[in-house]
Amino acid sequence: MLSIGRNIKNEEFVYLDTSRARAVMVCGKRGSGKSYTLGVLVEELSQSDNVLIIMIDPMGIYYPMAQPNHEQDRLLWDWGLMAQGLPVLVLVPGEPEQLYGGNEVVTAMESLGVRFRQFRINPADLSPDAWCELFDFSIADTMGIALFRAVQKLSRHHKEYFFIPDIIDEIQGDGLIADRTREALLNRLEMTQDWGLFNSQYQELWEIFTPKVINIVDLSTLDPGPKGRRNLVVDVLARDIFKRRTIARRKEELGLISELPRVWMLIDEAHQFVPSGKTTLSKDILIRWAKEGRQPGLSLVVASQQPSAIDSEVLTQCDVLLCQKITNSDDIQAINGLSQDYMGGELKTFIRKLERRGEAVLVDDEQEKVTMTQVRPRKSRHGGGEAK
C-alpha cells in the first residue's frame, strides 16, 4: 500500500493498493505539483519489497531525490514524517562526462550521493523493422528494403551478437544495392556510431538495473523527436523488460527462482512517448504495457501536463488517476471522458474544486472510488522547480 496523502474532507490517510500491477495517470498543469507527486509515488515504492523501480526522466530533474528535503522539515513534522534522501542510480545512455559537458558536473552530482552507470543498446535489440523506423525508412523503399535485409540476415546468422560495423559490412557486400543507396545507408550507419549509444560488445540490458534503488534513466541529453534517441531507448528497454518479466512470471508460477522482480516504470512527460494521433518508436510497446502488463507484473505510471496529448489507448487503460489542477479545455475534456457512473458526477466537477497546489482528484477504478486528496510532502528533495 502506498501512502499518497490525506482526504481533504476528513483528513484520513489515503492509500493506493499495489498488491497487483497498476496503470496510473498523473496529470496537472505547470506548477500544480505533477512532478512532485510523481516523486511521492517513487518514495512510497522504494519501501516495497521485491519491486524494481525505473524512472524515465526526460528533463533530468529527479537525481536530487538522493538528498533529504530539509526545505520542508516543518511540514514533514506536521505529517509525522522526516526528511530522507533515497539511494539513486542515474543510468546514462553514453559517457556521463561527455553528455553532461564535463567531469565537474558528474563530480558535483556524486557529491550529492548520486551514483552513475552508463549503458548502451545492443544493435540486435532493434528488429529489422525498428531499424527502418529509426531512420524513417519505409520497408517498401529501396533504402528500407536494403537495411531490413541486412539486419534480418545478421539476426538469423548471429542472433544477438552483431554490431554496427557488421551491418556496415553487410550493406557494403550486398550486390543488390545501388551505389547511391549504399552510400546513403553507410552515411546514416556511420552517424549512429557517433551517437555513442550502441554497444560494441553484447550486454544484457536488464542487468543495468539495480534492485532497492531508484533507477533513473536520464534522457535529458538526447533528442526528443518521435523517431529520436529518447524514444529509441524507451522502446528497447520496455521491450526487453516485458519479454523478461513474461519469462520470470512463468517461472514464479512454477515455483522457480526468477531473475527479474515485479517492475514499476514511471514516465514523466509521457506525451513524448505515447502521443495522441502520432506514432513514435516506443508507442506500441508502452500501449502493450498498459493493456497487458498486469499478468507479467508490469506497472506503468504516465505523467504529463497535457493529458489530452496522451493517446486514448493508454488513458482508458489507466485504473488509477491522480489529477491535479488543469485549466485547458482540451485537457479537462480528455480527463472528463474517463468519468464513470460510480463517481456520482463528471470528473470535471471534481477538478474544478481543486484550489491549492498539491491537491488532487484520486480515482481508483478497482475500488470504484473518488477521493479529493492533499498529496503528502516529499521526504526527498524535489528537483522540478524553475531555473533561478
C-alpha positions as CSV (number, residue, x, y, z in Angstrom):
1,M,0.0,0.0,0.0
2,L,1.3,3.4,-1.0
3,S,0.5,6.3,1.4
4,I,-0.4,9.1,-1.1
5,G,-1.7,11.8,1.2
6,R,-4.9,12.8,3.2
7,N,-8.5,13.0,2.3
8,I,-9.3,16.8,2.1
9,K,-12.7,16.3,3.7
10,N,-12.0,14.1,6.7
11,E,-8.1,14.1,6.8
12,E,-7.9,10.3,6.8
13,F,-4.8,8.9,5.2
14,V,-5.3,7.9,1.5
15,Y,-3.6,4.7,0.2
16,L,-3.1,3.1,-3.1
17,D,-3.2,-0.7,-3.3
18,T,-0.2,-2.0,-5.2
19,S,-0.6,-5.7,-4.5
20,R,-1.2,-6.1,-8.2
21,A,0.2,-4.3,-11.2
22,R,-1.4,-0.9,-11.9
23,A,-1.7,1.6,-14.7
24,V,-1.6,5.1,-13.4
25,M,-2.1,8.5,-14.9
26,V,-0.7,11.6,-13.1
27,C,-1.5,14.9,-14.6
28,G,-1.7,18.6,-13.8
29,K,-0.9,21.9,-15.4
30,R,2.5,23.5,-15.0
31,G,3.2,24.4,-11.3
32,S,0.4,22.2,-10.0
33,G,2.8,19.7,-8.5
34,K,2.7,16.9,-11.0
35,S,6.4,16.0,-10.9
36,Y,6.4,16.4,-7.1
37,T,3.6,13.9,-6.9
38,L,5.5,11.5,-9.1
39,G,8.3,11.8,-6.6
40,V,5.9,10.8,-3.8
41,L,5.0,7.7,-5.6
42,V,8.7,6.8,-6.1
43,E,9.3,7.3,-2.4
44,E,6.5,5.0,-1.4
45,L,7.5,2.4,-3.9
46,S,11.1,2.4,-2.6
47,Q,9.7,0.9,0.7
48,S,8.1,-2.0,-1.2
49,D,9.8,-5.4,-1.2
50,N,10.7,-7.2,-4.4
51,V,10.0,-4.3,-6.8
52,L,12.3,-2.8,-9.4
53,I,11.7,1.0,-9.8
54,I,12.6,2.6,-13.1
55,M,12.1,6.3,-13.6
56,I,12.2,7.6,-17.2
57,D,13.4,11.2,-16.8
58,P,13.4,13.3,-20.0
59,M,14.1,16.5,-18.1
60,G,17.0,15.4,-15.8
61,I,15.2,16.6,-12.7
62,Y,14.9,13.5,-10.4
63,Y,18.5,13.0,-9.3
64,P,18.1,15.4,-6.3
65,M,16.0,12.7,-4.7
66,A,19.3,11.5,-3.3
67,Q,19.2,14.4,-0.9
68,P,16.8,14.9,2.1
69,N,14.1,17.5,1.7
70,H,15.1,19.8,4.6
71,E,13.4,22.7,3.0
72,Q,10.1,21.3,4.2
73,D,11.2,20.0,7.6
74,R,8.4,21.8,9.4
75,L,5.7,20.5,7.1
76,L,7.1,17.0,7.2
77,W,7.0,17.1,11.0
78,D,3.3,18.1,10.9
79,W,2.7,15.0,8.8
80,G,4.7,12.8,11.1
81,L,7.5,12.4,8.5
82,M,11.2,13.1,8.3
83,A,13.4,14.3,5.5
84,Q,15.3,11.5,3.9
85,G,17.3,11.0,0.8
86,L,16.9,7.9,-1.4
87,P,19.5,5.7,-3.0
88,V,19.7,7.0,-6.5
89,L,21.4,5.4,-9.5
90,V,21.4,7.5,-12.7
91,L,21.6,5.5,-15.8
92,V,23.2,7.4,-18.7
93,P,23.0,6.4,-22.3
94,G,26.7,7.0,-23.1
95,E,29.6,8.7,-21.4
96,P,28.3,10.9,-18.5
97,E,31.2,13.3,-18.7
98,Q,30.7,13.9,-22.4
99,L,26.9,14.2,-22.2
100,Y,26.9,16.5,-19.2
101,G,29.6,18.8,-20.5
102,G,32.4,17.9,-18.3
103,N,33.7,15.9,-15.3
104,E,32.9,18.7,-12.8
105,V,29.2,18.2,-13.3
106,V,29.5,14.5,-12.6
107,T,31.7,15.1,-9.6
108,A,29.2,17.6,-8.2
109,M,26.3,15.2,-8.6
110,E,28.3,12.4,-7.0
111,S,29.0,14.6,-4.0
112,L,25.2,14.8,-3.5
113,G,25.1,11.0,-3.2
114,V,24.2,10.2,-6.8
115,R,25.7,7.1,-8.4
116,F,26.2,6.8,-12.1
117,R,26.2,3.8,-14.5
118,Q,26.5,4.2,-18.3
119,F,24.7,1.9,-20.6
120,R,24.4,1.3,-24.3
121,I,22.0,-0.5,-26.6
122,N,22.8,-3.7,-28.5
123,P,22.1,-3.3,-32.2
124,A,20.4,-6.6,-32.1
125,D,17.9,-5.3,-29.6
126,L,16.3,-3.5,-32.6
127,S,14.2,-5.6,-35.0
128,P,14.7,-5.1,-38.8
129,D,11.5,-3.0,-38.7
130,A,12.8,-0.9,-35.8
131,W,16.0,-0.1,-37.7
132,C,13.9,1.1,-40.6
133,E,11.7,3.2,-38.3
134,L,14.8,4.8,-36.6
135,F,15.8,6.3,-40.0
136,D,12.2,6.8,-41.0
137,F,12.5,4.4,-43.9
138,S,9.6,2.5,-45.4
139,I,10.3,-1.2,-45.9
140,A,8.8,-0.7,-49.4
141,D,11.5,1.8,-50.3
142,T,15.0,0.9,-51.7
143,M,16.9,2.0,-48.6
144,G,14.4,0.4,-46.3
145,I,14.5,-2.9,-48.2
146,A,18.3,-2.9,-48.1
147,L,18.6,-2.1,-44.4
148,F,15.8,-4.6,-43.5
149,R,17.5,-7.3,-45.5
150,A,20.9,-6.7,-43.9
151,V,19.7,-6.7,-40.3
152,Q,17.4,-9.7,-40.9
153,K,20.3,-11.7,-42.3
154,L,22.6,-10.8,-39.4
155,S,19.8,-11.7,-36.9
156,R,19.4,-15.1,-38.4
157,H,23.1,-15.9,-38.6
158,H,24.4,-14.3,-35.4
159,K,21.3,-13.9,-33.2
160,E,22.1,-11.0,-30.8
161,Y,25.9,-11.0,-31.5
162,F,26.2,-8.4,-34.2
163,F,27.1,-4.7,-34.1
164,I,27.1,-1.6,-36.2
165,P,30.3,-2.5,-38.2
166,D,28.7,-5.8,-39.0
167,I,25.7,-4.0,-40.5
168,I,28.0,-1.7,-42.5
169,D,29.9,-4.8,-43.8
170,E,26.6,-6.4,-44.8
171,I,25.5,-3.3,-46.7
172,Q,28.9,-3.0,-48.4
173,G,28.8,-6.6,-49.5
174,D,25.2,-6.6,-50.8
175,G,25.4,-6.7,-54.6
176,L,21.7,-5.9,-55.0
177,I,22.1,-2.3,-53.6
178,A,22.7,0.6,-56.0
179,D,25.8,2.7,-55.3
180,R,23.8,5.8,-54.3
181,T,21.6,3.9,-52.0
182,R,24.6,2.1,-50.4
183,E,26.4,5.4,-49.8
184,A,23.3,7.0,-48.2
185,L,22.8,4.0,-45.9
186,L,26.5,3.9,-44.9
187,N,26.4,7.6,-44.0
188,R,23.5,7.0,-41.7
189,L,25.0,4.0,-40.1
190,E,28.3,5.8,-39.5
191,M,26.3,8.6,-37.9
192,T,24.9,6.1,-35.4
193,Q,28.4,5.2,-34.3
194,D,29.0,8.9,-33.4
195,W,25.9,8.8,-31.1
196,G,27.8,6.7,-28.6
197,L,24.6,4.9,-27.9
198,F,25.2,1.4,-29.4
199,N,27.3,-1.3,-27.8
200,S,30.4,-2.7,-29.4
201,Q,30.1,-5.9,-27.3
202,Y,26.9,-7.6,-26.1
203,Q,25.4,-6.6,-22.8
204,E,22.2,-7.9,-21.1
205,L,20.1,-4.8,-20.8
206,W,18.2,-5.8,-17.7
207,E,21.5,-6.1,-15.9
208,I,22.0,-2.3,-15.8
209,F,19.2,-2.0,-13.2
210,T,19.7,-2.4,-9.5
211,P,17.0,-3.6,-7.0
212,K,16.3,-1.5,-3.9
213,V,17.5,1.8,-5.5
214,I,15.8,4.4,-7.7
215,N,16.9,3.6,-11.2
216,I,16.7,6.9,-13.1
217,V,17.1,6.7,-16.8
218,D,18.3,10.2,-17.7
219,L,17.3,11.0,-21.3
220,S,17.6,14.8,-20.9
221,T,20.7,14.9,-23.2
222,L,19.0,13.0,-26.1
223,D,16.8,14.4,-28.9
224,P,13.1,14.2,-28.1
225,G,11.6,13.6,-31.5
226,P,9.1,10.7,-32.2
227,K,11.9,8.8,-34.0
228,G,14.6,10.3,-31.8
229,R,17.0,8.6,-29.4
230,R,14.8,9.2,-26.3
231,N,12.1,7.1,-27.9
232,L,14.6,4.6,-29.1
233,V,16.0,4.0,-25.6
234,V,12.5,3.7,-24.0
235,D,11.4,1.3,-26.8
236,V,14.3,-1.0,-26.4
237,L,14.2,-1.0,-22.5
238,A,10.4,-1.6,-22.4
239,R,10.5,-4.5,-24.9
240,D,13.4,-6.2,-23.1
241,I,11.7,-5.9,-19.7
242,F,8.4,-7.1,-21.0
243,K,9.9,-10.2,-22.5
244,R,12.0,-11.0,-19.4
245,R,9.1,-10.4,-17.0
246,T,6.9,-12.7,-19.0
247,I,9.5,-15.4,-18.6
248,A,10.0,-14.6,-14.9
249,R,6.3,-14.7,-14.3
250,R,6.1,-18.2,-15.7
251,K,9.0,-19.3,-13.5
252,E,7.3,-17.9,-10.4
253,E,4.1,-19.8,-11.2
254,L,6.1,-23.0,-11.3
255,G,7.8,-22.2,-8.0
256,L,11.2,-21.5,-9.7
257,I,13.5,-18.6,-9.0
258,S,13.1,-15.7,-11.4
259,E,15.8,-13.1,-12.2
260,L,13.7,-10.1,-12.5
261,P,11.2,-8.9,-9.8
262,R,7.9,-7.0,-10.5
263,V,8.6,-3.7,-12.2
264,W,7.2,-0.2,-11.8
265,M,8.1,2.1,-14.7
266,L,7.3,5.8,-14.3
267,I,7.5,8.1,-17.3
268,D,7.5,11.9,-16.9
269,E,6.5,14.0,-20.0
270,A,4.8,10.9,-21.3
271,H,3.2,12.7,-24.2
272,Q,6.7,12.5,-25.9
273,F,6.4,8.7,-26.0
274,V,2.7,7.9,-26.3
275,P,1.3,11.0,-28.1
276,S,-2.3,11.2,-29.3
277,G,-2.6,10.9,-33.1
278,K,1.1,10.3,-33.8
279,T,3.5,7.4,-34.0
280,T,6.7,7.1,-32.1
281,L,9.3,4.3,-31.7
282,S,8.1,3.4,-28.2
283,K,4.4,3.9,-28.5
284,D,3.3,0.3,-29.4
285,I,5.2,-1.3,-26.5
286,L,4.0,1.2,-23.9
287,I,0.4,0.7,-25.0
288,R,1.1,-3.0,-24.6
289,W,2.4,-2.4,-21.0
290,A,-0.8,-0.5,-20.2
291,K,-3.1,-3.2,-21.7
292,E,-1.2,-6.4,-20.9
293,G,1.1,-5.5,-18.0
294,R,-0.9,-6.9,-15.2
295,Q,-0.2,-10.6,-15.9
296,P,3.6,-10.3,-16.0
297,G,3.6,-7.9,-13.1
298,L,4.5,-4.7,-15.0
299,S,3.1,-1.4,-13.6
300,L,3.1,1.8,-15.7
301,V,2.8,5.4,-14.5
302,V,2.5,8.1,-17.1
303,A,2.7,11.7,-16.2
304,S,2.0,14.8,-18.3
305,Q,1.0,18.4,-18.2
306,Q,-1.2,17.7,-21.2
307,P,-3.4,14.7,-20.7
308,S,-5.2,15.5,-24.0
309,A,-1.9,14.8,-25.7
310,I,-1.7,11.3,-24.3
311,D,-3.1,8.5,-26.6
312,S,-6.5,7.4,-25.6
313,E,-5.5,3.7,-25.7
314,V,-3.3,4.5,-22.7
315,L,-5.7,6.8,-20.9
316,T,-8.5,4.4,-21.0
317,Q,-6.4,1.6,-19.6
318,C,-5.3,3.5,-16.5
319,D,-7.1,2.2,-13.4
320,V,-5.7,5.0,-11.2
321,L,-5.9,8.7,-12.0
322,L,-4.2,11.4,-9.9
323,C,-5.4,14.6,-11.5
324,Q,-4.1,17.9,-10.1
325,K,-5.3,21.3,-11.3
326,I,-5.8,21.6,-15.0
327,T,-7.5,24.6,-16.8
328,N,-7.0,23.9,-20.5
329,S,-10.4,22.9,-22.0
330,D,-8.9,20.1,-24.1
331,D,-7.2,18.6,-21.1
332,I,-10.4,18.9,-19.0
333,Q,-12.4,17.2,-21.7
334,A,-9.8,14.4,-22.0
335,I,-10.0,13.6,-18.3
336,N,-13.7,14.1,-18.2
337,G,-14.1,11.4,-20.8
338,L,-12.9,8.9,-18.2
339,S,-16.0,9.6,-16.0
340,Q,-17.8,6.5,-14.7
341,D,-21.3,6.0,-13.2
342,Y,-20.0,5.2,-9.7
343,M,-18.4,8.7,-9.4
344,G,-21.7,10.4,-8.8
345,G,-20.9,13.1,-11.3
346,E,-18.5,14.1,-14.0
347,L,-14.8,14.3,-13.3
348,K,-14.6,17.9,-14.4
349,T,-16.9,18.8,-11.4
350,F,-14.2,17.4,-9.0
351,I,-11.4,19.0,-10.9
352,R,-13.0,22.5,-10.5
353,K,-12.9,22.0,-6.7
354,L,-9.1,21.9,-6.7
355,E,-7.9,25.1,-5.1
356,R,-4.3,24.7,-3.9
357,R,-1.1,23.3,-5.2
358,G,-0.7,19.6,-4.2
359,E,-4.4,18.9,-4.2
360,A,-5.6,16.1,-6.5
361,V,-8.6,14.1,-7.6
362,L,-7.7,10.5,-6.9
363,V,-9.7,8.0,-8.9
364,D,-9.2,4.3,-8.1
365,D,-11.2,2.3,-10.6
366,E,-10.6,-1.0,-8.8
367,Q,-12.2,0.3,-5.7
368,E,-14.7,2.4,-7.7
369,K,-13.8,5.4,-5.5
370,V,-13.1,9.1,-6.0
371,T,-11.2,10.9,-3.2
372,M,-10.3,14.6,-3.0
373,T,-6.7,14.3,-1.8
374,Q,-4.0,16.5,-0.4
375,V,-0.7,14.9,-1.6
376,R,1.7,14.4,1.3
377,P,5.0,16.3,1.4
378,R,8.1,14.8,-0.2
379,K,10.8,13.3,2.1
380,S,13.4,13.6,-0.6
381,R,14.4,16.8,-2.3
382,H,12.3,18.0,-5.3
383,G,14.2,19.0,-8.4
384,G,11.4,20.2,-10.7
385,G,11.4,23.9,-9.9
386,E,12.2,26.6,-12.4
387,A,15.7,28.0,-13.0
388,K,16.6,31.0,-10.9
